[in-house]
Amino acid sequence: MKRRTLLKAGLIAVPATAAATLGGAGWWWAGADLDTAGKIRFVNRLTIPPLAPSQRDPEGRRVFDLRASPGEHRFRAGRPTPTWGINGPYLAPTLRAARGETVVIRFRNDLPETTTLHWHGMHLPARMDGGPHQPVEPGTTWSPTWTVNQPAATLWYHPHPHGRTAVHVYRGLSGLFILDEPGARGLPSQYGVDDIPVIVRDLNLTEHNELDERDREQGGVGIVGDLVTVNGTPAPYLPVTTQRVRLRLLNGSNSRIYRFGFGSGRTFTVVGTDGGLLAAPYETGRVQLSPGERAEIVVALRPGERDALRSFPPETGLNPWDRRWTGGDDTLDVLELRAARRLAPSPPLPARLAEAPRLVTDPATPPVRRFELSGYTINGRAMDMKRIDFAVAQGSTEVWEVTAIDDAPHNFHVHDVQFQLVSVGGAPPPPELRGWKDTVHTPPNVPVRIALRFRGEPDPATPYMFHCHILNHEDQGLMGQYVVTAPGRSAGRSPVRSAPTHHQH
């Protein structure tokens, strides 16, 4: 039972000093946090999203067929919850492709409204990106194609319709897109056995088991859920059969920030971030992910051991009021790992994993562009679908400085590129943030510098997005657009085009 419910029932009390100090608001304040540590009965075996089947077309391209449609999913006893899903009633299958392959996605929209499908973290042409300029109307099919040209990584895909991203993602439209790289060895890699997708999402249900899509009254971030699920499974447990298990963590929530660790206090090894593997494994006891961020971690277990993946109160830098209303004081049990009595041996982790990003050599490099995040604006302007904010030259490397200047939680995501963190508040980034990233948390009044190299093909009329990935903020206007142009050229004067041709079925 959540603390708010306990308070209403009179089963726990607010200290008299707090009530006297805060008056009637004391009850409200004291019930605004959530602590489920040690209180979850992990009774449901973790669902592993299926690998999406694919086929080769006559040109040798890997073709995936995806279909979005309404469905139902059971989160708790009683009637099932109306949801949306891709190739199923809720969430989506895991796509998998290798570097050098050309992929084709045949995406059919059988939902009652227009949506899109964005390939978060993928380097690809702007017209294939699946952002708000590539709408897919009900009853039509969109077929983007591109060649995978980036390192092995855990990416994901989700809708990106202008002004409706939050509700489409919340209803269930998201899945992983795993990229492999020929020759990579040494990490747990058997999908569903020792290589596990962990899509963490929070939600609220009404008394009739419908998704509660109302925003939290305080905090300004939209939905903050009380029910935490993994791959759509509430109260999940994972049977572990190997000495080491690789967890591909995705914060798939609309607004909640998680700071993952384990109930036992054990350490684990971070091997990858948004855009691929770190240069070397990094051992720690915590890894924090804001919405959209990913981390690959490897956990070593002993035979018969059980331990709970837990989210501890995140380090957001927010003031106490805004921290509390946005989930910043919450402690949440997420997933129980249950080791078998006999574990298959796992090889030791390699000492080196990948080449380190080297886009800039001097952390003091002055920024080319500055971005101030405040409310629902970037540099004082809200998103305008008809406005291209700036152009970047193909092949150029830029340093951007992003600063959140209000007291709200924010992060920053850039389409098409994986970037390198140069500094956080003037200091070098911590070890777990030194790999390739496409999304980064931006604490209040802390400048975050990132280096980006723009390798995409020039397209002065079709933009990529940059935005806060707290989806309520994105939908309300905290987003902008850039285009890639040939060196020495400016953005096109023609209207921004909407989408590739769709096929009616």
Steps between C-alpha positions, in 0.01 A plus 500: 500500500646838402572756767233739379236232550637419845480865596140528388414188697670640810740205522809719520525844650653828398728632776327775695784742424455451127125542520535812712757648266323421176139509619262314272774466242694283746286197420536564129878544524559194718312280254679624190785249510491128433710227662451139389842369610454152644121523457456351154408131470673403177245249372510545121768351279656774289365513147776511237391692188528271199759563232318634195525263202650636181556391144740584219360672195645450149746784566635330813341749738368387840125568505292532817120515499351702788136577571367735767153423634286522815509211745455397862756420768451367851691702762300380802196293597172597342427616150794540260624849419444649151844563351682550170773275365708408199462142373317427824268655756765694695856626441691373195738227387876545514653584162854377436738583217876512443729780393521512122152358443232690312165481676147566379215559745149448366297674770120487477287723723176334607445741788206742506729802459813611317830398654868470404784262580833656597828305517647647818880510487526391136719673243286521187369747239263764633213384279526152663523629859134452593463834671199731478565568130441136406136446613337165428124534470257225604479222244826591326849349490834683521815324378825673602831341402861571597838332543616445858828687542580527869644283779320225689249663735166477679267742321122519514201609294182685592242741354582869453179675381503872560322581827394137559823313572437464874162330471607270214806379691302471823242277333776255414665570166872437559763230459874441482711512183825311564796558270772238471851540367686219323795376704377623840570241771521455874165624638191294584309489172234225501179699473249414769748278688796709613428810287176649629297803385380702801250765387397686817174696487269648761125549470180569688178301477148617572269297723366342179852391394524757223820697443474825693627761256458798732809706576616531860362825636840618627844483341421586140635177351179325406444143615690360799385143557467293816517161324845411367520233230781329309423392143136551596527262798405626848684353802737306270768244576772376263631143531880520454682191374848638432771645725469838332197664346492806276209738557421747224332773707268747328319778681185479289294719735345829401658709775637298792877494565642173639822445691559128478685288753433183696331442832802308630734791424699286257704656224457426131685582179389764251609395151294726273305824471246632247711466189721201571762342719728694733872491435541282811267344760416721795401361840250695709199466728271751327408605147250780437280517191267781402221429248639357176845413636641147492775314682634150457608343829642158587408345837683202656294270721570202726295177478164530675536874560216750474532874471269786400581759238390818672466865407632730771415871524672654197754780516310767310627824654142618543370698796309290758156604372554418133704192584219352705219556250698353210588170670840611625441372854373158392665162567365226275557127477514417129608141424615198701787289371473135604813295444462126447676258733735413218627773269660449161849655490544843341831622356669795672425841362756638255726778628434708190164534328509768232681808379437808715322796337752760386310789344683774691831499685467818706214511756528879501398519134250786479147394405380568150140515616325562832162364599303616803215275611223669693136405543390377160751700296856486369671839489162657569326345199248218486502242224367609160466229237555758225817648652847355446711632786840460336705302249819301560753411235544139399823364649531777758563455872334741741496549876162584651442632850162408648379658825167455676432839658178426688425270795339223298654166402627495142721298272617546143474264202638557151378304198738329252825543694670333792692764693788512745466671835777757529422635846228525764511825697854556372625164630577187298203263472490200738618164364151368422437801270818480296358281225277596211178673606189634330313610815640667811356627826539877547493596872373851579753775425777255412644555149541170314732507200470240227700445181314388189619398152242526223555218252151494349421559135407861422127572494432872550120455497452210743595563863616292793375579850675598823286505812439415862406133529265560790216442259256749649764770453564393140129504417454843657773655285845427648636391163681646200611402149827496310597391150822365352623686192791470263798707621444867421128460436211625711166345588253473217245774448232258387240389757604209717362190332280268698567139423595233246221346301265275698320206348129445556391143572 
